[in-house]
Amino acid sequence: MFWNEKAECMTKEEKEELQLKRLQETVRIAYENVEFYKKRFDEIGLKPEDIKTLEDIEKIPFTTKSDLREAYPLGLLAVPRDEIVEIHASSGTTGKPTVTGYTQNDLDVWGECIARGLKMAGAEKDYIIQNAYGYGLFTGGFGIHHGGNKMGAITIPISAGNTQRQLDTMVDFQSDILTCTPSYAMYLGESREKAGIPIEDINLKAGIHGAEMWTDEMRKRIEASLGIKTYNIYGLTEVMGPGVAQECGEQNGMHLQDDHFYPEIINSETGETLDYGEKGELVLTSLTKTGMPILRFRTKDLTSLIADKCECGRTTVRMTRITGRSDDMLKIKGVMVFPSQIEKALLKIEGISPNYLIHVTRPDILDEVEVKVEASKELFSDEIKEMEIVEKQIQASIRSETGLRVDVTLCEPETLPRSEGKAVRVIDERNL
Amino acid sequence: MAVQISVFIENKEGRIKKAIDTLAKADVNIRALSVGDTTKYGILRLIVSDNEKATKALEDDGFIVKESEVIVVSVPDKPNGLNTTLAILDDADINLEYIYAFVSSQPEEAIVAIKVENTEKAIEVFEANDAKILTEEELEKI
């Protein structure tokens, strides 16, 4: 039932003691070995020995993505290069990629975290994991792979793409667990239906999906189209990769592996630390990484933390589903809007594809929002009147979700960007 | 009654041409067509020689295609001709959705495709008033 009961079910006191010990060690390593951290500490007269309690972490300055970019490629290593055994990098869609170097210890920890998640999804040693995350610099493919190896399960490194082969593999190997991005899982589910493969012919039991935002509506669709239970997984290259947190069978928050990562929630505007249950930006500090320890990394991901023990028995702190990123929040006509809200609104409408593009402009003094949605056979009619009803339905759904009146444009299928990694959902052309 | 195929056309350069091109390559003959357009998209409505072939070719090229039923009626090719025919629908309170014309090879006859709210009722009243509804076979001879 647990991969590592001792670590996952600690008492509060045991955990805090372990976290403090590990935090102090990490701070010491970072200060003594990484120029960047030493400089940051010295600037404010902070010494590693000033960290006497867990609360003292608030004295440490934040680390941001741009700090990592400035250190590109390997400026933040805390060990000599001969101890690094693997490198991964973020996609760099919004600038220079951020790079992480892993020691053997780091890969072991990574595998451990993923193995815990696999176990949460019901995996056993004889399970076949169809790993359809992309293999490469992206952390998804190799992260899951390390975890599969750690567990001793059978990992098929099929990587992302080649949908026919994915379906053949599901049927021929009777894969037990599918790991991929949620949008790709949805696409595979649709493809199974289109190909006329009966659901009884596949043996999938669970899907572990992450690396992009998704909603409960999407979860329902994936679960129905593949006959599985799905588990939301969270992670980021800057901190490790997938496996920082994952849902258990309760599907009620993701268990954050807090013996390896120390989480905080802050107000993203003031930087002030928030309490359990309050929504804000997640900040993570690595507690056991040796290659590239990271202190108070601002993830930009918006979530909240749940401290209570989970029904499953684990005591690891849980984080709720990411509802947005502090940097992709749109302020339209003064209203806060997240792309995930638009997605949620769209998925409530029968026959709609989850591919959309939000186009924000300000032609004069007022913001205008156009939401482009792919039309489908179900939405299409030979009568303009009927099509207008569909557009109005979409508009009304978005309005009830966000409070905004938007312009809806239907596009031809397969014309909006879709992803095996991360899709572009927002084009903001306002000069703000 | 006749089957019409409708194609979703995004408001983007060359999309109608692309659809027509697809039909030409599939060796499908177009008997009648109309375009319903809004500022954002268009609906290309077609009556063609081979629905199955046309639908498959268009779908393979990524178009959204839908089949629906229209009534094809022969109208006297003279002033008040169409008016007489439409009056039949009007008298029966049947709403007209859209209408478009065929090219006819007969000098005395015009042919129109009509989409109404209630197709069955429209056929009933057309027949009761001796309007000439074209069968599939007759359509093929146009």
HADDOCK unambig.tbl for C-alpha pairs under 7 A between the chains (distance, minus, plus):
assign (segid A and resid 376 and name CA) (segid B and resid 64 and name CA) 6.52 0.50 0.50
assign (segid A and resid 377 and name CA) (segid B and resid 64 and name CA) 5.79 0.50 0.50
assign (segid A and resid 377 and name CA) (segid B and resid 65 and name CA) 6.85 0.50 0.50
assign (segid A and resid 377 and name CA) (segid B and resid 66 and name CA) 7.00 0.50 0.50
assign (segid A and resid 382 and name CA) (segid B and resid 6 and name CA) 5.54 0.50 0.50
assign (segid A and resid 382 and name CA) (segid B and resid 43 and name CA) 6.48 0.50 0.50
assign (segid A and resid 409 and name CA) (segid B and resid 40 and name CA) 6.66 0.50 0.50
assign (segid A and resid 411 and name CA) (segid B and resid 10 and name CA) 5.70 0.50 0.50
assign (segid A and resid 412 and name CA) (segid B and resid 10 and name CA) 5.91 0.50 0.50
assign (segid A and resid 412 and name CA) (segid B and resid 63 and name CA) 6.92 0.50 0.50
assign (segid A and resid 413 and name CA) (segid B and resid 62 and name CA) 6.79 0.50 0.50
